[in-house]
Each structure stands twice: as C-alpha cells, then as structure tokens.
Amino acid sequence: MNNQNEISPDYYQNLFTRWTTDQNVLPDFPNLKSEQLVALHFIMMAFEEEVEYTERQIDDGIIDRNIFSIDHIQIRVFLVTFGFLEKIFNQEKQIYHVSNKFLKHGNWNSSIPGISN
C-alpha cells in the first residue's frame, strides 16, 4: 500500500508494468490518487517545459502516450486540475504550459525523471 501519496521509482515502475502487461486490453484509468499522479506524470512527459502548446498539440501528445481506456479530453482536464499543465488565455487564444504544481499532490522521489523538488 502506498502511504501519503508517496511516489518512489519502484512504485512508479510497478504500476507501469502492471498497466502494460496485458497489451490486448487497455487498463482503466486508476482511481487511487497516487496512481492517477503516476499515470498523469507519464503522459505529461510528452511535453517540454517553457514551451507554449495549443490545445490540439496537447491533445496529440496525450493521444500518443495514452495507455488507458479513457478519453484524451478527460486526461487533459486531469492534467490541468492536478497542476501538470497550466491553461492560460493569451490574446483571445488558449495556450498551455508545463507546470510543477502537481508536486504538491504527492511525495515525489526526486530521482524520477522530470521531478525536481
């Protein structure tokens, strides 16, 4: 059992292995918060910091990395809600930036790629 949303490299790897073992069926998106964070982090790794993305570019990146039986739009909403992406309205258009606000939702081990506490 994962305590206090602790996200270690072993926990991350074990989840990823579980999700990708049966390649004939896409797994459901997880219900546990710590598992959701890992799933979203994996998807978020498609995006680079300090780059402006359109909604279409975000959707394309999500579709490319989505290993779950959940719609990319729902994942985009989760990414914004949990602070992996920040949605900004800029001169009548929406842009997205990678954000590290998601770090407050879990106890992330800094040896996980893309994590800097």
VOBA-1610 file (N, C-alpha, C; in pm, whole numbers, padded with zeros to 5 digits, always signed):
BEGIN
Met+00085-00119+00000Met+00000+00000+00000Met+00089+00124+00000Asn+00047+00222-00075Asn+00126+00345-00086Asn+00082+00442+00022Asn+00174+00494+00100Asn+00143+00579+00213Asn+00159+00726+00179Gln+00056+00808+00209Gln+00062+00953+00191Gln+00101+00994+00050Asn+00051+00922-00049Asn+00081+00953-00189Asn+00231+00954-00217Glu+00304+00865-00151Glu+00447+00854-00174Glu+00470+00789-00311Ile+00550+00854-00392Ile+00573+00805-00527Ile+00724+00784-00545Ser+00762+00658-00534Ser+00903+00619-00547Ser+00925+00562-00687Pro+01050+00551-00729Pro+01077+00488-00859Pro+01022+00345-00868Asp+01033+00267-00761Asp+00981+00130-00763Asp+00830+00128-00778Tyr+00762+00215-00704Tyr+00616+00225-00713Tyr+00576+00262-00856Tyr+00642+00360-00911Tyr+00616+00407-01048Tyr+00635+00291-01146Gln+00747+00222-01137Gln+00778+00112-01230Gln+00679-00003-01215Asn+00643-00037-01092Asn+00548-00145-01069Asn+00412-00114-01131Leu+00367+00010-01117Leu+00239+00049-01178Leu+00248+00041-01330Phe+00353+00096-01384Phe+00369+00097-01529Phe+00374-00046-01584Thr+00444-00135-01515Thr+00450-00275-01556Thr+00311-00338-01551Arg+00238-00312-01445Arg+00101-00367-01432Arg+00012-00317-01544Trp+00023-00189-01578Trp-00063-00130-01681Trp-00029-00179-01821Thr+00094-00219-01843Thr+00135-00256-01979Thr+00155-00406-01999Thr+00126-00487-01899Thr+00147-00631-01910Thr+00054-00694-02012Asp-00076-00668-02004Asp-00173-00724-02098Asp-00196-00623-02209Gln-00128-00642-02320Gln-00136-00543-02427Gln-00259-00559-02514Asn-00345-00658-02485Asn-00468-00676-02562Asn-00582-00590-02510Val-00572-00546-02386Val-00678-00467-02323Val-00616-00344-02258Leu-00670-00227-02290Leu-00623-00105-02224Leu-00675-00103-02081Pro-00589-00072-01985Pro-00636-00066-01846Pro-00726+00055-01823Asp-00813+00043-01724Asp-00893+00158-01681Asp-00801+00261-01620Phe-00841+00387-01629Phe-00766+00492-01561Phe-00779+00468-01411Pro-00669+00478-01336Pro-00674+00444-01193Pro-00765+00536-01111Asn-00814+00481-01000Asn-00898+00557-00907Asn-00820+00616-00791Leu-00713+00547-00748Leu-00632+00597-00637Leu-00553+00719-00680Lys-00550+00819-00594Lys-00484+00944-00628Lys-00336+00924-00664Ser-00265+00845-00587Ser-00122+00826-00614Ser-00102+00759-00749Glu-00191+00666-00786Glu-00181+00601-00915Glu-00219+00697-01028Gln-00317+00782-01003Gln-00353+00884-01103Gln-00235+00976-01129Leu-00165+01014-01024Leu-00050+01103-01038Leu+00058+01040-01125Val+00085+00911-01104Val+00184+00842-01185Val+00139+00837-01331Ala+00014+00802-01352Ala-00039+00794-01489Ala-00029+00929-01559Leu-00067+01034-01490Leu-00063+01168-01549Leu+00081+01214-01571His+00170+01180-01479His+00311+01217-01495His+00368+01151-01620Phe+00338+01023-01639Phe+00386+00952-01758Phe+00339+01024-01885Ile+00213+01061-01888Ile+00159+01129-02006Ile+00220+01269-02021Met+00236+01338-01912Met+00291+01474-01914Met+00435+01478-01966Met+00506+01368-01956Met+00645+01366-02002Met+00656+01386-02153Ala+00544+01388-02224Ala+00544+01416-02368Ala+00569+01564-02396Phe+00560+01646-02293Phe+00569+01791-02312Phe+00693+01849-02246Glu+00744+01956-02307Glu+00866+02021-02257Glu+00832+02147-02179Glu+00913+02174-02080Glu+00897+02298-02003Glu+00929+02418-02092Glu+00869+02530-02059Glu+00893+02659-02126Glu+00855+02659-02274Val+00762+02572-02312Val+00711+02569-02449Val+00562+02599-02442Glu+00514+02683-02533Glu+00371+02709-02542Glu+00307+02606-02634Tyr+00198+02546-02586Tyr+00128+02445-02664Tyr-00015+02490-02690Thr-00063+02459-02808Thr-00205+02478-02838Thr-00281+02359-02780Glu-00411+02373-02771Glu-00492+02262-02723Glu-00476+02139-02813Arg-00469+02161-02942Arg-00451+02049-03037Arg-00318+01978-03013Gln-00211+02052-02987Gln-00081+01991-02959Gln-00085+01911-02829Ile-00155+01964-02730Ile-00171+01890-02604Ile-00247+01761-02630Asp-00359+01771-02703Asp-00438+01652-02732Asp-00355+01548-02808Asp-00277+01592-02906Asp-00194+01499-02983Asp-00092+01428-02893Gly-00029+01503-02803Gly+00068+01444-02710Gly+00003+01344-02616Ile-00117+01376-02569Ile-00189+01284-02481Ile-00226+01157-02557Ile-00280+01173-02676Ile-00320+01057-02756Ile-00200+00966-02781Asp-00085+01025-02807Asp+00036+00948-02836Asp+00082+00864-02716Arg+00061+00915-02594Arg+00112+00846-02474Arg+00004+00777-02392Asn-00121+00790-02432Asn-00230+00736-02353Asn-00234+00583-02361Ile-00214+00517-02248Ile-00219+00372-02242Ile-00346+00324-02171Phe-00440+00414-02149Phe-00560+00385-02072Phe-00686+00393-02157Ser-00791+00331-02107Ser-00920+00334-02174Ser-01000+00456-02126Ile-00943+00572-02147Ile-01005+00699-02108Ile-00980+00797-02222Asp-01075+00882-02243Asp-01068+00982-02349Asp-00958+01084-02322His-00891+01129-02428His-00782+01228-02413His-00831+01359-02353Ile-00956+01393-02375Ile-01010+01518-02319Ile-01018+01508-02167Gln-01060+01393-02117Gln-01064+01373-01972Gln-00923+01380-01913Ile-00828+01323-01983Ile-00689+01329-01935Ile-00641+01474-01933Arg-00672+01552-02038Arg-00631+01693-02041Arg-00689+01767-01920Val-00814+01741-01889Val-00876+01804-01772Val-00802+01765-01645Phe-00770+01636-01630Phe-00694+01590-01513Phe-00557+01657-01507Leu-00489+01669-01621Leu-00357+01732-01623Leu-00362+01876-01573Val-00466+01947-01611Val-00482+02086-01565Val-00524+02088-01418Thr-00621+02004-01382Thr-00672+02001-01245Thr-00564+01968-01143Phe-00479+01872-01175Phe-00374+01830-01082Phe-00246+01915-01093Gly-00242+02011-01185Gly-00128+02102-01193Gly-00012+02054-01277Phe-00033+01957-01366Phe+00073+01916-01458Phe+00083+02015-01575Leu-00030+02072-01610Leu-00036+02174-01716Leu-00109+02295-01663Glu-00068+02410-01710Glu-00136+02535-01677Glu-00199+02589-01805Lys-00326+02620-01797Lys-00401+02673-01911Lys-00405+02825-01897Ile-00362+02894-02003Ile-00353+03040-01999Ile-00428+03097-02118Phe-00505+03200-02092Phe-00572+03270-02201Phe-00484+03387-02242Asn-00439+03385-02366Asn-00343+03483-02415Asn-00394+03543-02545Gln-00435+03667-02543Gln-00482+03738-02662Gln-00587+03657-02738Glu-00693+03623-02668Glu-00808+03552-02724Glu-00779+03409-02767Lys-00668+03351-02726Lys-00643+03210-02753Lys-00596+03142-02626Gln-00616+03012-02622Gln-00572+02934-02507Gln-00436+02872-02538Ile-00348+02882-02442Ile-00220+02813-02453Ile-00197+02733-02325Tyr-00112+02636-02335Tyr-00080+02551-02222Tyr+00070+02552-02200His+00107+02546-02072His+00247+02534-02030His+00258+02418-01932Val+00374+02353-01934Val+00403+02252-01832Val+00417+02324-01699Ser+00361+02266-01594Ser+00366+02324-01461Ser+00416+02219-01362Asn+00475+02264-01254Asn+00519+02170-01149Asn+00428+02177-01027Lys+00311+02237-01041Lys+00217+02246-00928Lys+00168+02108-00884Phe+00182+02008-00970Phe+00141+01872-00935Phe+00223+01816-00820Leu+00343+01869-00797Leu+00431+01816-00692Leu+00365+01822-00554Lys+00276+01917-00532Lys+00212+01931-00402Lys+00112+01819-00373His+00074+01742-00474His-00025+01637-00458His+00035+01503-00417Gly+00165+01494-00412Gly+00228+01367-00375Gly+00366+01388-00319Asn+00417+01285-00259Asn+00553+01285-00205Asn+00642+01220-00311Trp+00689+01302-00405Trp+00763+01253-00522Trp+00910+01232-00489Asn+00965+01122-00531Asn+01107+01096-00519Asn+01179+01171-00630Ser+01277+01249-00596Ser+01344+01336-00695Ser+01426+01259-00798Ser+01445+01127-00780Ser+01519+01050-00880Ser+01430+01008-00998Ile+01302+01036-00990Ile+01211+01008-01101Ile+01234+01116-01208Pro+01254+01076-01334Pro+01275+01177-01439Pro+01162+01280-01444Gly+01201+01405-01459Gly+01103+01513-01466Gly+01061+01568-01333Ile+01119+01518-01225Ile+01084+01565-01090Ile+01201+01643-01034Ser+01174+01765-00996Ser+01276+01843-00924Ser+01206+01911-00807Asn+01224+01855-00690Asn+01159+01908-00569Asn+01229+02032-00518
//
